[in-house]
Each structure stands twice: as C-alpha cells, then as structure tokens.
C-alpha cells in the first residue's frame, strides 16, 4: 500500500461513479480515517453541456484501486511529461 499523509487542504482525486477522477480538497478528517471532501465538477450534464460546480462528500474512504466513491493520491493518476 502506498501510504501518504492526509491533511486538511490537501488536493486529492475523487472517483465519480462513472469512473472519472475529479479534483477535490480534503476539508475534514474523520476518526475512522475517512475524509470529507469539497469536490470540483466539470462533467457533462444530461444536455451534453459542461456542468461546473462544487459538491460536498462526507466519509469518503481511501482506495488505490480507484473504486467509484473513493479518493486517492493524485500521483496514482500522474502521467510522465517528457
């Protein structure tokens, strides 16, 4: 397991239920190790238009396998720029 420190203000990825990774900021850390997130959206809505906004999600678990409804370190998705 790739451990990293979590702290309020850390930018992470939240995995949406369609598998898309979205930028999020940790706004709270819970006793069970889950976090509360402020999530930034830029996904297409039912009309096909981009839907920009912010959502708040509570008690989100960490998962390196990027399962929907979880968060992970952004470095897991990082691609090499050469």
Secondary structure, 3 states (H helix, E strand, C coil): CCCCCCCCCCEEEEECCCCCEEEEEEEEECCCCCEEEEEEEEEECCCCCEEEEEEEEEEECECCCCCCCCEECHHHCCCCCC
